[in-house]
């Protein structure tokens, strides 16, 4: 299996099977299932009804016939077994661990599949979302916000997509804080594949979450659906870069519909990547210059929960480099910027007294210390630390 973790705690297999059977009934849909649950009280009661009773309750004839015949129990049993084998847990609507804030939204998932620290669902959560093709500035901001929020006791939620999502998760992990990755596919399907190592780390140190059964591929239509879960879990949503019709703006609109706070990081007005957050600010979203703006903008209850936790710790300094390497490292840090990548050739030309091998050695040490980051094409940016 993909993840080797301890087995999930024992749950009522019969009860989970009924919930999964309801979930996996083709054509039923979450809203109709919720209506039936409100009327009949439990999946067991619903699935005992005959086709005529189901039709009278508003279920389409073909769907009613399938439900009455018990056609969804076999695939439900397969999903239950695969979920257990990978060490994940199945949280149905009736489970007390099902996140309270998610219950509030218009169309909450019937079932959640969770791998990792399920207790994170009972913490103060903030989502960070944005472009899959961020600028160096956007990536640095997302990682820094993720790190600072996690250090302040906030659980960082995102979708583990490449770009801003990845940076936000990595920032939270760097602070040894909580982070939740919400999938648009089954927990055993890593998308994008390049984030496999990140997913495995989040499974150990954070939480992987999905409403889609194991084996569900990452179809394009699944990701807008999962965005309502990202915003629904969270006290607020922070948008870091995104075009006019991007998924991050869809998440922001969902957050507004769900009565969540919306925050946006301003960007260069000439950059298409900044159109989305700048527009949100124009429309009334809270402008973000630091994580403190986000903390200040949260609801009173969330702030009260966080007020009892430790304040943001002082960032540890990297070990001092031996002279004259320390002086060269300081020069490199002065020359690099947070939002403009600098190539190794530019560094060599700008610091001519240092040899290429010395510069490469210093850059490696600064990367190890978390002070600079290498980007594709052997270019570098300084990590935002102040």
C-alpha positions in Angstrom: 0.0 0.0 0.0 1.0 3.6 -0.4 1.2 4.6 3.2 2.4 2.4 6.0 0.7 3.6 9.2 -0.8 2.0 12.2 -4.2 0.4 11.6 -7.3 2.5 12.1 -9.1 2.2 15.4 -12.0 -0.3 15.4 -15.4 1.2 14.4 -18.8 -0.3 13.8 -18.3 -2.1 10.5 -22.0 -2.6 10.0 -22.8 1.1 10.5 -20.0 2.3 8.3 -21.2 -0.1 5.6 -24.7 1.4 5.5 -23.3 4.9 5.2 -21.0 3.8 2.4 -23.8 2.1 0.6 -25.8 5.3 0.8 -22.8 7.3 -0.4 -22.2 5.0 -3.3 -25.7 4.8 -4.7 -25.4 6.1 -8.3 -27.6 9.1 -9.0 -28.7 9.7 -5.4 -26.5 12.8 -4.6 -25.6 14.4 -1.3 -28.6 16.7 -1.1 -31.2 14.0 -1.7 -29.4 11.7 0.7 -29.5 14.4 3.4 -33.2 14.9 2.8 -33.8 11.2 3.2 -31.7 11.2 6.4 -33.7 14.0 7.8 -36.9 12.2 7.1 -36.0 8.6 8.1 -33.2 9.1 10.6 -30.5 6.7 9.4 -29.0 4.9 6.4 -30.2 1.6 7.8 -33.8 2.8 7.7 -33.5 4.3 4.3 -32.0 1.2 2.8 -34.8 -1.0 4.2 -37.4 0.9 2.2 -38.9 -0.7 -1.0 -38.7 1.0 -4.3 -42.3 2.4 -4.1 -41.6 4.1 -0.7 -38.3 5.6 -2.0 -40.1 7.0 -5.1 -42.7 8.5 -2.9 -39.9 10.2 -1.0 -38.7 11.8 -4.2 -36.1 9.3 -5.4 -35.9 8.7 -9.1 -37.3 5.3 -10.2 -34.1 3.8 -11.4 -32.2 5.0 -8.3 -35.0 3.7 -6.1 -34.8 0.3 -7.7 -31.1 0.1 -7.3 -31.3 1.1 -3.6 -34.1 -1.4 -2.9 -32.1 -4.2 -4.5 -29.1 -3.4 -2.3 -26.8 -2.9 -5.4 -24.4 -0.5 -3.6 -23.5 -2.9 -0.7 -20.8 -4.8 -2.6 -18.8 -1.7 -3.8 -19.3 -0.2 -0.3 -17.7 -3.3 1.3 -14.8 -3.1 -1.1 -14.2 0.6 -0.3 -14.4 -0.1 3.4 -11.8 -2.9 3.1 -9.4 -0.8 1.0 -9.8 2.1 3.4 -8.9 -0.1 6.4 -6.0 -1.7 4.6 -4.3 1.7 4.0 -4.7 2.6 7.7 -7.3 5.3 7.0 -10.6 5.9 8.9 -14.1 6.5 7.7 -15.9 9.3 9.4 -19.7 9.3 8.7 -22.0 12.2 9.4 -23.0 10.6 12.7 -19.4 10.3 13.9 -18.7 12.7 16.8 -15.3 13.4 15.1 -17.0 14.7 12.0 -15.9 18.4 11.9 -18.6 20.7 13.4 -18.0 23.6 11.0 -18.4 21.4 8.0 -21.9 20.3 9.2 -23.0 24.0 8.8 -22.6 24.2 5.0 -25.4 23.7 2.5 -24.2 20.3 1.1 -21.8 18.7 3.6 -20.3 15.3 2.6 -22.0 12.2 3.9 -18.7 10.6 4.6 -15.1 11.7 5.0 -12.1 9.4 4.6 -9.2 10.5 6.8 -5.6 9.4 7.1 -3.4 10.9 9.9 -4.2 13.1 12.8 -8.0 13.1 12.9 -7.9 15.3 16.0 -6.8 18.2 13.8 -10.5 18.4 12.6 -11.3 19.9 16.1 -8.8 22.8 15.8 -9.0 26.3 14.5 -8.4 26.0 10.7 -7.6 28.5 8.0 -7.3 27.7 4.3 -4.6 29.0 2.0 -5.3 28.7 -1.7 -4.0 30.1 -4.9 -2.4 29.7 -8.3 -0.9 26.4 -9.5 1.7 28.5 -11.3 2.7 31.1 -8.7 5.4 33.7 -9.0 8.4 33.5 -6.6 6.7 36.2 -4.6 3.4 34.2 -4.3 5.2 31.0 -3.3 7.3 32.8 -0.7 4.2 34.5 0.8 2.2 31.3 0.9 5.0 29.3 2.6 5.6 32.1 5.1 1.9 32.5 6.0 1.6 28.7 6.4 4.6 28.6 8.7 3.5 31.6 10.8 -0.1 30.5 11.1 0.9 27.0 12.1 3.4 28.3 14.7 0.5 30.4 16.1 -1.6 27.2 16.6 -3.7 27.4 13.4 -4.2 24.3 11.3 -3.4 25.2 7.7 -5.9 23.7 5.2 -5.3 23.5 1.4 -5.7 21.1 -1.5 -2.2 19.8 -2.1 -2.2 21.1 -5.7 1.2 22.2 -7.1 2.0 25.9 -6.4 0.5 27.8 -3.6 -1.2 24.8 -2.0 2.1 23.0 -1.8 3.9 26.0 -0.4 1.3 26.5 2.3 1.5 22.8 3.4 5.3 23.0 3.4 5.3 26.1 5.5 3.0 24.5 8.1 5.2 21.4 8.3 8.3 23.5 8.6 6.8 25.0 11.8 5.9 21.5 13.0 2.3 22.6 13.0 -0.9 21.1 11.8 -2.0 20.9 8.2 -4.9 19.2 6.4 -4.7 18.3 2.7 -8.2 17.9 1.1 -8.1 15.6 -1.9 -10.2 15.8 -5.1 -9.7 12.1 -5.5 -9.4 9.0 -3.3 -6.8 9.0 -0.6 -4.9 6.3 -2.4 -4.6 8.4 -5.6 -1.9 11.0 -5.3 -2.6 14.1 -7.5 -0.3 15.6 -8.7 2.0 12.6 -8.6 5.0 14.9 -7.9 3.5 15.5 -4.4 3.8 11.9 -3.3 6.5 12.6 -0.8 4.5 15.6 0.6 1.4 13.4 0.9 3.3 10.8 2.8 4.7 13.4 5.2 1.3 14.9 5.8 -0.2 11.5 6.5 2.5 11.1 9.2 2.4 14.7 10.7 -0.9 16.2 9.5 -4.1 14.8 7.9 -5.2 13.7 4.5 -8.9 14.1 3.9 -11.3 13.2 1.1 -15.0 12.8 0.5 -14.2 10.5 -2.4 -13.9 6.8 -1.9 -10.6 5.0 -2.4 -9.8 4.4 -6.0 -11.6 7.6 -7.3 -9.4 9.2 -9.9 -8.7 13.0 -10.0 -11.4 13.9 -12.5 -11.4 17.7 -13.3 -15.0 18.1 -12.0 -14.0 16.7 -8.6 -11.8 19.7 -7.6 -14.4 22.4 -7.6 -16.6 20.0 -5.5 -13.8 19.5 -3.0 -13.2 23.3 -2.7 -16.4 23.7 -0.7 -14.9 21.3 1.9 -11.7 23.4 2.1 -13.7 26.5 2.8 -16.2 24.7 4.9 -13.6 23.3 7.3 -12.1 26.7 7.8 -12.7 29.9 9.8 -11.4 31.8 6.8 -9.8 31.5 3.4 -6.7 33.3 2.3 -6.1 33.8 -1.5 -2.5 34.1 -2.6 -2.4 34.8 -6.4 -5.0 33.6 -8.9 -6.5 34.7 -12.2 -10.0 36.0 -12.7 -11.6 32.6 -13.2 -9.3 30.4 -11.1 -10.2 27.7 -8.6 -9.0 29.9 -5.7 -11.6 32.5 -6.5 -14.3 29.8 -6.6 -13.2 28.8 -3.1 -13.4 32.4 -2.0 -16.9 32.7 -3.3 -17.8 29.5 -1.5 -16.3 30.9 1.7 -18.6 33.9 1.4 -21.6 31.7 0.8 -20.6 29.7 3.9 -20.2 32.9 6.0 -16.5 32.5 6.3 -13.9 35.3 6.4 -12.1 36.0 3.1 -8.5 37.3 3.1 -6.4 38.2 0.1 -2.7 39.0 -0.4 -2.2 42.0 -2.7 0.1 41.7 -5.7 1.6 43.6 -8.6 -1.2 45.2 -10.6 0.6 44.3 -13.8 0.7 40.6 -13.0 -2.2 38.4 -14.2 -1.5 36.2 -11.1 -2.5 39.1 -8.9 -5.8 39.9 -10.6 -7.8 37.5 -8.4 -6.7 38.7 -4.9 -6.6 42.3 -5.9 -10.2 42.1 -7.1 -11.2 40.4 -3.9 -9.7 43.2 -1.9 -11.5 45.7 -4.1 -14.7 43.8 -3.3 -14.2 43.9 0.4 -11.8 41.0 1.3 -9.4 41.7 4.2 -6.0 42.7 3.0 -3.1 40.5 4.3 0.4 41.8 4.9 1.2 39.2 7.6 -0.3 36.3 9.5 -1.3 38.8 12.2 -3.8 40.3 9.8 -5.4 36.9 9.5 -5.5 36.2 13.2 -7.0 39.6 13.9 -9.7 39.0 11.2 -10.9 35.7 12.6 -14.1 35.4 14.7 -14.1 36.0 18.4 -14.5 32.3 19.3 -11.5 31.3 17.1 -9.4 34.1 18.6 -10.3 33.0 22.1 -9.2 29.4 21.4 -5.9 30.6 20.0 -5.3 33.2 22.7 -4.4 30.4 25.2 -1.7 29.0 22.9 1.9 29.9 22.7 2.8 33.0 20.6 4.9 32.7 17.5 8.4 31.5 18.5 11.6 33.3 17.5 12.9 31.8 14.3 16.2 29.9 15.0 19.3 31.3 13.3 21.3 29.0 11.1 24.7 27.8 12.4 27.4 30.3 11.8 29.5 29.6 8.7 33.3 29.7 9.0 35.1 32.8 7.8 35.4 33.9 5.0 32.2 31.9 4.0 30.0 33.9 6.5 30.9 37.1 4.8 30.2 35.6 1.4 26.9 34.3 2.6 25.9 37.7 3.9 26.7 39.2 0.4 24.6 36.6 -1.3 21.6 37.3 1.0 21.9 41.0 0.3 21.9 40.4 -3.4 19.0 38.0 -3.5 15.4 39.1 -3.1 12.2 37.3 -2.0 10.2 37.9 -5.2 12.7 38.1 -8.0 14.6 34.9 -9.0 18.4 35.4 -9.6 20.3 33.0 -11.7 23.6 31.5 -10.7 25.2 33.3 -13.6 24.0 36.6 -12.3 25.4 35.9 -8.9 28.8 35.0 -10.4 28.9 38.2 -12.3 27.7 40.3 -9.4 30.2 38.8 -6.8 33.3 38.5 -9.0 35.8 38.0 -6.1 34.1 34.6 -5.3 34.7 31.6 -7.4 31.7 29.7 -8.8 32.5 26.7 -6.6 32.5 29.0 -3.5 29.2 30.5 -4.5 27.6 27.1 -5.1 28.9 25.9 -1.7 27.4 29.0 0.1 24.1 28.6 -1.7 23.9 25.0 -0.6 24.6 25.9 3.0 22.0 28.7 2.9 19.4 26.2 1.4 20.2 23.8 4.2 19.6 26.6 6.7 16.3 27.5 5.1 17.5 31.0 4.1 17.3 30.6 0.3 15.4 28.4 -2.1 16.4 27.0 -5.5 13.9 27.3 -8.3 13.9 25.6 -11.7 16.6 26.8 -14.1 19.2 27.1 -11.3 17.9 30.4 -10.0 17.5 31.4 -6.4 15.3 33.5 -4.1 15.7 34.5 -0.5 13.2 33.0 1.9 11.0 35.6 3.5 12.0 35.6 7.2 11.2 39.1 8.4 
